[in-house]
Amino acid sequence: MKLSAELSAFAKRLGHEFKRPELLHRALTHPSMSSPSRPDNQRLEFLGDRVLGLVMAEALLEADKSASEGQLAPRFNALVRKETCAEVARALDLGAALKLGRSEMLSGGRRKDAILGDAMEAVIAAVYLDAGFEAARALILRHWAARLTSVDADARDAKTMLQEWVQARGAGLPEYVETARSGPDHAPSFTIEVRLATGESASASAGSKRVAEQRAAAALLARLDQSR
């Protein structure tokens, strides 16, 4: 199988020459475009997630030999979560090479975190199967390098930090409520309000509910810090 111009350009940006180009073709095929003769990338995504996790765990242990498990775990989560994989995918313009069904393409699939993140993990698996673990490891370390060196010493996400803050004070769990939605279906904007049983609240908007929730939690944490 020969790679199309779009896939060849992506492989060049990725920095890997595939001996088995069909692996890259499969890694970039979304389920909306699959058929009996064209398998999708879900199985590769499953494998790539595990390869990424192992490489990140090793890299974090090597980078900070004195860190405890409690310090390493949030850094690890920050580096392997879907949003981070999607950021790497965007830096590589992976979306331009994705094979999507018409409906998914019209709904903005090339920009969605979940689709980009899954495809990036599938690409990692494709490199692993094509050239082995060391090739996959080198590729991951190359494209995650800036994030590895800048990951916060305490990389807990805002929702986790807010939950720990309220639980330490016996204030129950935060409640996240969607208060507004705007924009077209292919590029929606969600407004989420986070509320505490004690009456404090904060709102934020983003293109996905998950990001809006994180932003709302971060805004409320900042407000709580100022009031202390």
PyRosetta script that sets phi, psi and omega in degrees:
from pyrosetta import init, pose_from_sequence

init()
pose = pose_from_sequence("MKLSAELSAFAKRLGHEFKRPELLHRALTHPSMSSPSRPDNQRLEFLGDRVLGLVMAEALLEADKSASEGQLAPRFNALVRKETCAEVARALDLGAALKLGRSEMLSGGRRKDAILGDAMEAVIAAVYLDAGFEAARALILRHWAARLTSVDADARDAKTMLQEWVQARGAGLPEYVETARSGPDHAPSFTIEVRLATGESASASAGSKRVAEQRAAAALLARLDQSR")
pose.set_psi(1, 130.5)
pose.set_omega(1, 176.2)
pose.set_phi(2, -93.7)
pose.set_psi(2, 146.9)
pose.set_omega(2, 177.3)
pose.set_phi(3, -80.4)
pose.set_psi(3, 144.0)
pose.set_omega(3, 174.1)
pose.set_phi(4, -69.2)
pose.set_psi(4, 171.0)
pose.set_omega(4, 179.3)
pose.set_phi(5, -60.4)
pose.set_psi(5, -40.3)
pose.set_omega(5, -179.3)
pose.set_phi(6, -65.8)
pose.set_psi(6, -42.3)
pose.set_omega(6, -179.8)
pose.set_phi(7, -70.8)
pose.set_psi(7, -36.5)
pose.set_omega(7, 177.5)
pose.set_phi(8, -63.6)
pose.set_psi(8, -41.6)
pose.set_omega(8, 178.8)
pose.set_phi(9, -65.5)
pose.set_psi(9, -39.5)
pose.set_omega(9, 178.6)
pose.set_phi(10, -65.8)
pose.set_psi(10, -44.0)
pose.set_omega(10, 179.3)
pose.set_phi(11, -58.7)
pose.set_psi(11, -35.6)
pose.set_omega(11, 178.3)
pose.set_phi(12, -68.3)
pose.set_psi(12, -42.3)
pose.set_omega(12, 177.3)
pose.set_phi(13, -64.2)
pose.set_psi(13, -36.5)
pose.set_omega(13, 179.7)
pose.set_phi(14, -67.5)
pose.set_psi(14, -35.4)
pose.set_omega(14, -179.2)
pose.set_phi(15, 89.2)
pose.set_psi(15, 31.4)
pose.set_omega(15, 179.0)
pose.set_phi(16, -140.2)
pose.set_psi(16, 129.1)
pose.set_omega(16, 176.8)
pose.set_phi(17, -96.9)
pose.set_psi(17, 115.4)
pose.set_omega(17, -173.7)
pose.set_phi(18, -80.5)
pose.set_psi(18, 127.6)
pose.set_omega(18, 171.6)
pose.set_phi(19, -76.4)
pose.set_psi(19, -30.0)
pose.set_omega(19, 178.8)
pose.set_phi(20, -119.4)
pose.set_psi(20, 83.3)
pose.set_omega(20, -175.0)
pose.set_phi(21, -59.1)
pose.set_psi(21, -22.8)
pose.set_omega(21, -180.0)
pose.set_phi(22, -62.9)
pose.set_psi(22, -24.9)
pose.set_omega(22, 177.4)
pose.set_phi(23, -66.3)
pose.set_psi(23, -42.8)
pose.set_omega(23, 178.1)
pose.set_phi(24, -68.0)
pose.set_psi(24, -39.8)
pose.set_omega(24, 178.3)
pose.set_phi(25, -58.3)
pose.set_psi(25, -44.4)
pose.set_omega(25, 179.4)
pose.set_phi(26, -67.9)
pose.set_psi(26, -40.2)
pose.set_omega(26, -178.0)
pose.set_phi(27, -61.2)
pose.set_psi(27, -27.5)
pose.set_omega(27, -176.5)
pose.set_phi(28, -104.1)
pose.set_psi(28, 14.2)
pose.set_omega(28, 177.6)
pose.set_phi(29, -101.4)
pose.set_psi(29, 110.5)
pose.set_omega(29, 179.5)
pose.set_phi(30, -73.7)
pose.set_psi(30, 151.2)
pose.set_omega(30, 178.8)
pose.set_phi(31, -53.1)
pose.set_psi(31, -27.8)
pose.set_omega(31, 179.9)
pose.set_phi(32, -68.2)
pose.set_psi(32, -12.7)
pose.set_omega(32, -178.4)
pose.set_phi(33, -114.3)
pose.set_psi(33, 5.9)
pose.set_omega(33, -174.8)
pose.set_phi(34, -80.4)
pose.set_psi(34, 162.1)
pose.set_omega(34, 177.2)
pose.set_phi(35, -157.2)
pose.set_psi(35, 172.2)
pose.set_omega(35, 178.4)
pose.set_phi(36, -55.2)
pose.set_psi(36, -30.3)
pose.set_omega(36, 179.8)
pose.set_phi(37, -98.3)
pose.set_psi(37, -2.5)
pose.set_omega(37, -178.3)
pose.set_phi(38, -133.0)
pose.set_psi(38, 87.3)
pose.set_omega(38, -178.2)
pose.set_phi(39, -67.4)
pose.set_psi(39, 149.3)
pose.set_omega(39, -179.9)
pose.set_phi(40, -88.1)
pose.set_psi(40, -175.9)
pose.set_omega(40, -171.3)
pose.set_phi(41, -96.4)
pose.set_psi(41, 9.1)
pose.set_omega(41, -172.5)
pose.set_phi(42, -66.5)
pose.set_psi(42, -40.6)
pose.set_omega(42, 179.3)
pose.set_phi(43, -67.5)
pose.set_psi(43, -38.8)
pose.set_omega(43, 177.2)
pose.set_phi(44, -66.2)
pose.set_psi(44, -37.8)
pose.set_omega(44, 178.4)
pose.set_phi(45, -60.4)
pose.set_psi(45, -40.7)
pose.set_omega(45, 178.0)
pose.set_phi(46, -59.6)
pose.set_psi(46, -45.1)
pose.set_omega(46, -179.2)
pose.set_phi(47, -70.9)
pose.set_psi(47, -44.1)
pose.set_omega(47, -177.4)
pose.set_phi(48, -62.0)
pose.set_psi(48, -34.4)
pose.set_omega(48, 177.3)
pose.set_phi(49, -59.9)
pose.set_psi(49, -39.8)
pose.set_omega(49, -179.7)
pose.set_phi(50, -73.2)
pose.set_psi(50, -38.0)
pose.set_omega(50, 177.7)
pose.set_phi(51, -65.0)
pose.set_psi(51, -44.7)
pose.set_omega(51, 178.0)
pose.set_phi(52, -59.4)
pose.set_psi(52, -43.5)
pose.set_omega(52, -179.0)
pose.set_phi(53, -61.7)
pose.set_psi(53, -42.8)
pose.set_omega(53, 179.7)
pose.set_phi(54, -64.9)
pose.set_psi(54, -44.7)
pose.set_omega(54, -179.5)
pose.set_phi(55, -63.0)
pose.set_psi(55, -43.1)
pose.set_omega(55, -179.9)
pose.set_phi(56, -66.7)
pose.set_psi(56, -39.5)
pose.set_omega(56, 179.0)
pose.set_phi(57, -62.1)
pose.set_psi(57, -45.5)
pose.set_omega(57, 177.8)
pose.set_phi(58, -62.5)
pose.set_psi(58, -44.0)
pose.set_omega(58, -177.2)
pose.set_phi(59, -64.3)
pose.set_psi(59, -39.7)
pose.set_omega(59, -179.9)
pose.set_phi(60, -68.8)
pose.set_psi(60, -39.7)
pose.set_omega(60, 176.5)
pose.set_phi(61, -62.1)
pose.set_psi(61, -40.1)
pose.set_omega(61, -180.0)
pose.set_phi(62, -70.7)
pose.set_psi(62, -35.8)
pose.set_omega(62, -175.5)
pose.set_phi(63, -73.0)
pose.set_psi(63, -30.5)
pose.set_omega(63, -177.9)
pose.set_phi(64, -140.9)
pose.set_psi(64, 93.2)
pose.set_omega(64, -174.6)
pose.set_phi(65, -74.6)
pose.set_psi(65, -10.4)
pose.set_omega(65, -179.6)
pose.set_phi(66, -103.7)
pose.set_psi(66, -3.3)
pose.set_omega(66, -176.4)
pose.set_phi(67, -70.5)
pose.set_psi(67, 142.2)
pose.set_omega(67, 176.6)
pose.set_phi(68, -83.5)
pose.set_psi(68, 167.4)
pose.set_omega(68, 177.1)
pose.set_phi(69, -59.2)
pose.set_psi(69, -38.1)
pose.set_omega(69, 179.6)
pose.set_phi(70, -64.1)
pose.set_psi(70, -28.1)
pose.set_omega(70, 176.0)
pose.set_phi(71, -83.4)
pose.set_psi(71, -37.0)
pose.set_omega(71, -176.5)
pose.set_phi(72, -71.4)
pose.set_psi(72, -38.3)
pose.set_omega(72, -174.0)
pose.set_phi(73, -58.0)
pose.set_psi(73, -48.2)
pose.set_omega(73, 179.6)
pose.set_phi(74, -67.4)
pose.set_psi(74, -31.9)
pose.set_omega(74, 176.5)
pose.set_phi(75, -65.6)
pose.set_psi(75, -43.3)
pose.set_omega(75, 178.2)
pose.set_phi(76, -58.8)
pose.set_psi(76, -47.7)
pose.set_omega(76, -179.0)
pose.set_phi(77, -61.1)
pose.set_psi(77, -37.3)
pose.set_omega(77, 179.5)
pose.set_phi(78, -66.2)
pose.set_psi(78, -31.1)
pose.set_omega(78, -176.0)
pose.set_phi(79, -85.7)
pose.set_psi(79, -25.9)
pose.set_omega(79, -175.5)
pose.set_phi(80, -106.8)
pose.set_psi(80, -5.7)
pose.set_omega(80, -176.6)
pose.set_phi(81, -65.5)
pose.set_psi(81, 161.1)
pose.set_omega(81, -173.3)
pose.set_phi(82, -58.6)
pose.set_psi(82, -37.7)
pose.set_omega(82, -178.6)
pose.set_phi(83, -64.3)
pose.set_psi(83, -37.8)
pose.set_omega(83, 178.7)
pose.set_phi(84, -68.2)
pose.set_psi(84, -42.4)
pose.set_omega(84, 176.3)
pose.set_phi(85, -59.8)
pose.set_psi(85, -39.1)
pose.set_omega(85, 179.0)
pose.set_phi(86, -66.4)
pose.set_psi(86, -37.2)
pose.set_omega(86, 177.7)
pose.set_phi(87, -62.7)
pose.set_psi(87, -43.1)
pose.set_omega(87, 177.8)
pose.set_phi(88, -63.7)
pose.set_psi(88, -42.0)
pose.set_omega(88, 178.7)
pose.set_phi(89, -60.0)
pose.set_psi(89, -42.1)
pose.set_omega(89, 179.4)
pose.set_phi(90, -65.2)
pose.set_psi(90, -39.8)
pose.set_omega(90, 178.8)
pose.set_phi(91, -61.5)
pose.set_psi(91, -28.8)
pose.set_omega(91, 178.8)
pose.set_phi(92, -93.1)
pose.set_psi(92, 1.4)
pose.set_omega(92, -174.9)
pose.set_phi(93, 52.1)
pose.set_psi(93, 44.2)
pose.set_omega(93, 179.4)
pose.set_phi(94, -61.6)
pose.set_psi(94, -34.8)
pose.set_omega(94, -177.9)
pose.set_phi(95, -54.9)
pose.set_psi(95, -32.7)
pose.set_omega(95, -179.0)
pose.set_phi(96, -67.2)
pose.set_psi(96, -21.5)
pose.set_omega(96, -177.1)
pose.set_phi(97, -101.9)
pose.set_psi(97, -5.0)
pose.set_omega(97, -177.4)
pose.set_phi(98, -65.7)
pose.set_psi(98, 142.8)
pose.set_omega(98, 174.2)
pose.set_phi(99, -101.9)
pose.set_psi(99, 106.2)
pose.set_omega(99, -175.6)
pose.set_phi(100, -119.6)
pose.set_psi(100, 150.2)
pose.set_omega(100, 171.3)
pose.set_phi(101, -69.5)
pose.set_psi(101, 161.4)
pose.set_omega(101, -174.6)
pose.set_phi(102, -58.0)
pose.set_psi(102, -46.2)
pose.set_omega(102, -177.2)
pose.set_phi(103, -64.6)
pose.set_psi(103, -41.3)
pose.set_omega(103, 178.9)
pose.set_phi(104, -67.3)
pose.set_psi(104, -37.1)
pose.set_omega(104, 178.7)
pose.set_phi(105, -65.6)
pose.set_psi(105, -43.0)
pose.set_omega(105, -179.3)
pose.set_phi(106, -68.8)
pose.set_psi(106, -24.1)
pose.set_omega(106, 180.0)
pose.set_phi(107, -89.3)
pose.set_psi(107, 11.3)
pose.set_omega(107, 176.6)
pose.set_phi(108, 84.5)
pose.set_psi(108, 27.4)
pose.set_omega(108, -176.6)
pose.set_phi(109, -58.5)
pose.set_psi(109, -29.5)
pose.set_omega(109, -178.8)
pose.set_phi(110, -69.1)
pose.set_psi(110, -11.2)
pose.set_omega(110, -178.9)
pose.set_phi(111, -111.3)
pose.set_psi(111, -4.2)
pose.set_omega(111, -174.3)
pose.set_phi(112, -77.8)
pose.set_psi(112, 133.0)
pose.set_omega(112, -179.4)
pose.set_phi(113, -56.5)
pose.set_psi(113, -46.1)
pose.set_omega(113, -175.1)
pose.set_phi(114, -62.1)
pose.set_psi(114, -44.0)
pose.set_omega(114, -178.6)
pose.set_phi(115, -69.1)
pose.set_psi(115, -44.2)
pose.set_omega(115, 179.8)
pose.set_phi(116, -66.2)
pose.set_psi(116, -42.4)
pose.set_omega(116, -179.8)
pose.set_phi(117, -64.0)
pose.set_psi(117, -44.2)
pose.set_omega(117, 178.1)
pose.set_phi(118, -62.1)
pose.set_psi(118, -42.6)
pose.set_omega(118, -178.8)
pose.set_phi(119, -66.3)
pose.set_psi(119, -36.5)
pose.set_omega(119, 178.6)
pose.set_phi(120, -64.3)
pose.set_psi(120, -41.4)
pose.set_omega(120, 176.9)
pose.set_phi(121, -64.8)
pose.set_psi(121, -38.0)
pose.set_omega(121, 177.9)
pose.set_phi(122, -65.1)
pose.set_psi(122, -37.0)
pose.set_omega(122, 177.4)
pose.set_phi(123, -63.7)
pose.set_psi(123, -40.5)
pose.set_omega(123, 176.9)
pose.set_phi(124, -58.9)
pose.set_psi(124, -44.8)
pose.set_omega(124, 178.7)
pose.set_phi(125, -63.5)
pose.set_psi(125, -38.1)
pose.set_omega(125, 179.4)
pose.set_phi(126, -62.3)
pose.set_psi(126, -42.0)
pose.set_omega(126, 177.6)
pose.set_phi(127, -66.1)
pose.set_psi(127, -41.7)
pose.set_omega(127, 178.6)
pose.set_phi(128, -58.9)
pose.set_psi(128, -46.8)
pose.set_omega(128, -179.3)
pose.set_phi(129, -71.6)
pose.set_psi(129, -28.8)
pose.set_omega(129, -177.9)
pose.set_phi(130, -78.9)
pose.set_psi(130, -37.1)
pose.set_omega(130, -171.3)
pose.set_phi(131, -137.5)
pose.set_psi(131, 1.0)
pose.set_omega(131, 176.0)
pose.set_phi(132, 98.2)
pose.set_psi(132, 173.8)
pose.set_omega(132, -173.6)
pose.set_phi(133, -63.9)
pose.set_psi(133, -42.6)
pose.set_omega(133, -176.0)
pose.set_phi(134, -62.9)
pose.set_psi(134, -37.3)
pose.set_omega(134, 177.4)
pose.set_phi(135, -65.8)
pose.set_psi(135, -42.6)
pose.set_omega(135, 178.2)
pose.set_phi(136, -65.1)
pose.set_psi(136, -40.9)
pose.set_omega(136, 179.5)
pose.set_phi(137, -61.6)
pose.set_psi(137, -45.9)
pose.set_omega(137, -179.4)
pose.set_phi(138, -62.5)
pose.set_psi(138, -40.8)
pose.set_omega(138, 179.9)
pose.set_phi(139, -64.4)
pose.set_psi(139, -45.7)
pose.set_omega(139, 179.8)
pose.set_phi(140, -61.6)
pose.set_psi(140, -48.0)
pose.set_omega(140, -178.7)
pose.set_phi(141, -62.5)
pose.set_psi(141, -33.4)
pose.set_omega(141, 178.8)
pose.set_phi(142, -67.8)
pose.set_psi(142, -46.1)
pose.set_omega(142, -174.5)
pose.set_phi(143, -86.2)
pose.set_psi(143, -15.9)
pose.set_omega(143, 176.1)
pose.set_phi(144, -103.4)
pose.set_psi(144, 4.5)
pose.set_omega(144, -171.3)
pose.set_phi(145, -55.2)
pose.set_psi(145, -50.1)
pose.set_omega(145, -177.5)
pose.set_phi(146, -63.5)
pose.set_psi(146, -36.0)
pose.set_omega(146, -179.6)
pose.set_phi(147, -72.3)
pose.set_psi(147, -34.5)
pose.set_omega(147, 177.9)
pose.set_phi(148, -64.2)
pose.set_psi(148, -39.5)
pose.set_omega(148, -177.1)
pose.set_phi(149, -80.6)
pose.set_psi(149, -17.2)
pose.set_omega(149, -176.3)
pose.set_phi(150, -112.1)
pose.set_psi(150, -1.0)
pose.set_omega(150, -178.7)
pose.set_phi(151, -59.9)
pose.set_psi(151, 134.1)
pose.set_omega(151, -175.2)
pose.set_phi(152, -62.2)
pose.set_psi(152, 147.8)
pose.set_omega(152, 176.5)
pose.set_phi(153, -58.6)
pose.set_psi(153, -34.1)
pose.set_omega(153, 173.9)
pose.set_phi(154, -120.2)
pose.set_psi(154, 95.3)
pose.set_omega(154, -172.4)
pose.set_phi(155, -97.7)
pose.set_psi(155, 20.2)
pose.set_omega(155, 177.6)
pose.set_phi(156, -57.9)
pose.set_psi(156, 139.1)
pose.set_omega(156, 178.9)
pose.set_phi(157, -73.2)
pose.set_psi(157, 161.5)
pose.set_omega(157, -172.7)
pose.set_phi(158, -62.5)
pose.set_psi(158, -38.0)
pose.set_omega(158, -179.9)
pose.set_phi(159, -63.5)
pose.set_psi(159, -41.0)
pose.set_omega(159, 178.5)
pose.set_phi(160, -65.1)
pose.set_psi(160, -44.0)
pose.set_omega(160, -179.4)
pose.set_phi(161, -63.3)
pose.set_psi(161, -40.9)
pose.set_omega(161, 179.6)
pose.set_phi(162, -66.7)
pose.set_psi(162, -41.4)
pose.set_omega(162, 179.1)
pose.set_phi(163, -61.9)
pose.set_psi(163, -42.8)
pose.set_omega(163, 179.0)
pose.set_phi(164, -65.3)
pose.set_psi(164, -36.4)
pose.set_omega(164, -179.3)
pose.set_phi(165, -63.2)
pose.set_psi(165, -48.4)
pose.set_omega(165, -176.5)
pose.set_phi(166, -73.5)
pose.set_psi(166, -35.0)
pose.set_omega(166, 180.0)
pose.set_phi(167, -67.5)
pose.set_psi(167, -34.8)
pose.set_omega(167, 178.2)
pose.set_phi(168, -64.5)
pose.set_psi(168, -21.2)
pose.set_omega(168, -179.3)
pose.set_phi(169, -107.6)
pose.set_psi(169, 10.0)
pose.set_omega(169, 177.8)
pose.set_phi(170, 63.3)
pose.set_psi(170, 32.7)
pose.set_omega(170, -174.2)
pose.set_phi(171, -101.2)
pose.set_psi(171, 15.5)
pose.set_omega(171, 179.1)
pose.set_phi(172, 78.0)
pose.set_psi(172, -167.8)
pose.set_omega(172, -178.2)
pose.set_phi(173, -100.1)
pose.set_psi(173, 146.1)
pose.set_omega(173, 175.3)
pose.set_phi(174, -65.3)
pose.set_psi(174, 148.8)
pose.set_omega(174, 177.1)
pose.set_phi(175, -113.7)
pose.set_psi(175, 130.5)
pose.set_omega(175, -179.9)
pose.set_phi(176, -108.9)
pose.set_psi(176, 123.6)
pose.set_omega(176, -175.0)
pose.set_phi(177, -126.0)
pose.set_psi(177, 128.7)
pose.set_omega(177, 174.3)
pose.set_phi(178, -76.9)
pose.set_psi(178, 116.9)
pose.set_omega(178, -177.0)
pose.set_phi(179, -103.5)
pose.set_psi(179, -15.7)
pose.set_omega(179, 179.3)
pose.set_phi(180, -162.3)
pose.set_psi(180, 153.7)
pose.set_omega(180, 172.9)
pose.set_phi(181, -142.9)
pose.set_psi(181, 134.9)
pose.set_omega(181, -179.2)
pose.set_phi(182, -141.0)
pose.set_psi(182, 173.1)
pose.set_omega(182, 178.1)
pose.set_phi(183, 86.9)
pose.set_psi(183, 168.7)
pose.set_omega(183, 179.9)
pose.set_phi(184, -72.0)
pose.set_psi(184, 164.9)
pose.set_omega(184, -177.7)
pose.set_phi(185, -60.4)
pose.set_psi(185, -32.8)
pose.set_omega(185, -177.3)
pose.set_phi(186, -81.8)
pose.set_psi(186, -11.2)
pose.set_omega(186, 178.8)
pose.set_phi(187, -147.1)
pose.set_psi(187, 63.5)
pose.set_omega(187, -176.9)
pose.set_phi(188, -75.1)
pose.set_psi(188, 161.0)
pose.set_omega(188, 173.1)
pose.set_phi(189, -126.6)
pose.set_psi(189, 125.1)
pose.set_omega(189, -178.3)
pose.set_phi(190, -106.9)
pose.set_psi(190, 138.8)
pose.set_omega(190, 172.6)
pose.set_phi(191, -110.7)
pose.set_psi(191, 123.2)
pose.set_omega(191, -177.8)
pose.set_phi(192, -118.4)
pose.set_psi(192, 134.9)
pose.set_omega(192, 173.8)
pose.set_phi(193, -111.4)
pose.set_psi(193, 131.0)
pose.set_omega(193, 174.6)
pose.set_phi(194, -102.5)
pose.set_psi(194, 133.3)
pose.set_omega(194, -175.7)
pose.set_phi(195, -127.0)
pose.set_psi(195, 141.5)
pose.set_omega(195, 174.8)
pose.set_phi(196, -107.4)
pose.set_psi(196, 154.4)
pose.set_omega(196, 179.2)
pose.set_phi(197, -62.4)
pose.set_psi(197, -22.7)
pose.set_omega(197, -179.6)
pose.set_phi(198, -82.6)
pose.set_psi(198, -1.9)
pose.set_omega(198, 174.9)
pose.set_phi(199, 106.6)
pose.set_psi(199, -18.0)
pose.set_omega(199, -180.0)
pose.set_phi(200, -71.3)
pose.set_psi(200, 149.2)
pose.set_omega(200, 179.0)
pose.set_phi(201, -156.1)
pose.set_psi(201, 164.1)
pose.set_omega(201, 175.8)
pose.set_phi(202, -158.9)
pose.set_psi(202, 152.1)
pose.set_omega(202, -178.9)
pose.set_phi(203, -124.8)
pose.set_psi(203, 156.8)
pose.set_omega(203, 175.8)
pose.set_phi(204, -158.0)
pose.set_psi(204, 157.7)
pose.set_omega(204, 179.9)
pose.set_phi(205, -124.0)
pose.set_psi(205, 151.2)
pose.set_omega(205, 177.8)
pose.set_phi(206, -165.7)
pose.set_psi(206, 172.8)
pose.set_omega(206, -178.8)
pose.set_phi(207, -77.7)
pose.set_psi(207, -7.9)
pose.set_omega(207, 174.2)
pose.set_phi(208, -138.5)
pose.set_psi(208, 152.0)
pose.set_omega(208, -179.3)
pose.set_phi(209, -62.8)
pose.set_psi(209, -38.7)
pose.set_omega(209, -177.8)
pose.set_phi(210, -60.8)
pose.set_psi(210, -46.2)
pose.set_omega(210, -180.0)
pose.set_phi(211, -67.9)
pose.set_psi(211, -39.8)
pose.set_omega(211, 179.0)
pose.set_phi(212, -62.4)
pose.set_psi(212, -39.5)
pose.set_omega(212, 177.6)
pose.set_phi(213, -63.0)
pose.set_psi(213, -43.3)
pose.set_omega(213, 179.2)
pose.set_phi(214, -62.5)
pose.set_psi(214, -42.0)
pose.set_omega(214, -179.5)
pose.set_phi(215, -67.0)
pose.set_psi(215, -39.0)
pose.set_omega(215, 178.1)
pose.set_phi(216, -64.7)
pose.set_psi(216, -42.8)
pose.set_omega(216, 178.1)
pose.set_phi(217, -62.5)
pose.set_psi(217, -41.7)
pose.set_omega(217, 178.9)
pose.set_phi(218, -63.9)
pose.set_psi(218, -40.2)
pose.set_omega(218, 179.1)
pose.set_phi(219, -64.4)
pose.set_psi(219, -40.7)
pose.set_omega(219, 179.7)
pose.set_phi(220, -69.5)
pose.set_psi(220, -39.2)
pose.set_omega(220, 176.4)
pose.set_phi(221, -59.3)
pose.set_psi(221, -43.8)
pose.set_omega(221, 179.3)
pose.set_phi(222, -61.6)
pose.set_psi(222, -40.4)
pose.set_omega(222, 179.8)
pose.set_phi(223, -66.8)
pose.set_psi(223, -41.1)
pose.set_omega(223, 179.5)
pose.set_phi(224, -65.8)
pose.set_psi(224, -38.3)
pose.set_omega(224, 177.9)
pose.set_phi(225, -62.9)
pose.set_psi(225, -39.8)
pose.set_omega(225, -178.5)
pose.set_phi(226, -68.0)
pose.set_psi(226, -29.0)
pose.set_omega(226, -175.9)
pose.set_phi(227, -84.2)
pose.set_psi(227, -9.3)
pose.set_omega(227, -178.0)
pose.set_phi(228, -78.3)
pose.dump_pdb("model.pdb")
